[in-house]
Amino acid sequence: MKSVLLNGIEIKVGSVVRFINDTDLYIDLDINKPILYGYYIVRGFSDGGFLLEGIINEKIGIYTKEDESEYVVGEPGFAFQRFTTLPIKEKTYYKVNFKIKKEVVESLDLKSIKSN
């Protein structure tokens, strides 16, 4: 899996997501879990969830369906629906005013630059 759509936005490795739902999150397992409302960088995908930068767990065997019909071994990920995307901001351009010291201008020798 290279990417997923979350709230209409493509999420891939390196994208930032926000963790918004920790209800019944791996209540039977003693693993590292994300902090509610924290921001995380996606480092990969598991079966139906994200693997996050800074949250690393050992591979374990888990049932991925409630009827225990599917058993996988891997690092536990965190379900896509427990996250939201960040709002996309339009690009903002800033005008920067600055002055160059007279000594710097003189040391640049602008005459030789213009002649090239």
N, C-alpha and C positions, 0 to 999 in steps of 0.2 A: 504494500500500500504506500503510495507516494504522497497522497493528500486526501483530505476529506472536506466536505462543505459543512460549515457550522454557521448558522444564521445567515446563509447566503454568501459567506466569505470563505474562500479557499484557505485551508490551514495546512501547512506543510512543515517539515522539519525546519526549525528556526523561527517559526511564528510564535507570537506571544498570545497566551490565552489567560483568562481569569477563572479561577475555581470558585463556583457559586453554590454548590450543593454537596454537603457531606453527610446527608441522611443515610444511615445504615451502611456506611462505607467500610467494607471489609471488617465487620464487627467481630467475626470469629478468628481473624488473623492478626498476628502481631507484626505489622509491617510499617515502613515509613509512609506517611500519608501527607498530602499537601495541606496547607493551612487555608482555612475558609477565607475567601475573598483575596487570596494571594494571586500574584501574577507569576506565570511560569512560561518558560521557553520549551516548546515541544522538541524532544530529542529523538523521537521515534514513535512507532505505532505498535500496539499489541492487538490482540483479538478483540476489536470493538472499543478500543480506548487509546489514550495517549500515554506515552512514556515521557517523563518530564525531567528537565535539567535540575539537578540538586536533589531529586527523589530517586534513589536507586535501591532496589530490593533484589534479593536472591531469587533465582528461578525456583518456582514451586509448582506442584501439581494442583490444579483447581478445576472444579466443575464450572463450566461456563453457562449451563442451563439449569433451571430450577429442578427439572425432573432428573438431573444427574445423567443425562444421556450423552453429554459431551465433556470429555476430560482432556485438558491440555496441560503441558508443562512449559512454563515460561515465566518471565518477569511479570508480575501483576501490573496491569495498566489501569487507567482511570477512565471510566465511560465518557464518551464524547458529550452526552447530555448533561454532565456535571459542570460543564464549562460554558463560557460565553466568549465572544470575540471582543476585541477592542474597537471602539468607534473609529472609522477611517476619517482622518482629518484632511481637509484640502491643503495643498501645499501653501505655505506662507512664505512670502519673500520679504526680506527686511532690507531697508536701505541703511547702509553704514556710512557715516561721515567720519572722515579722519583727515588729519593734517600730517604732512611729512616735514620733519625738521629740515631747516635750510642746510645743515651740515650733511644730511643724508642725500639730499638732492645734488649738492655739489660733488659728493663722492661718487655718485652714479655716473657722472660724465655723460649727460643726456645727449650731447652733440654727437658723440660717437655711436650711440644707440640709434639715433634718427638717421644717420647716414647709411646704415646697413640695410 
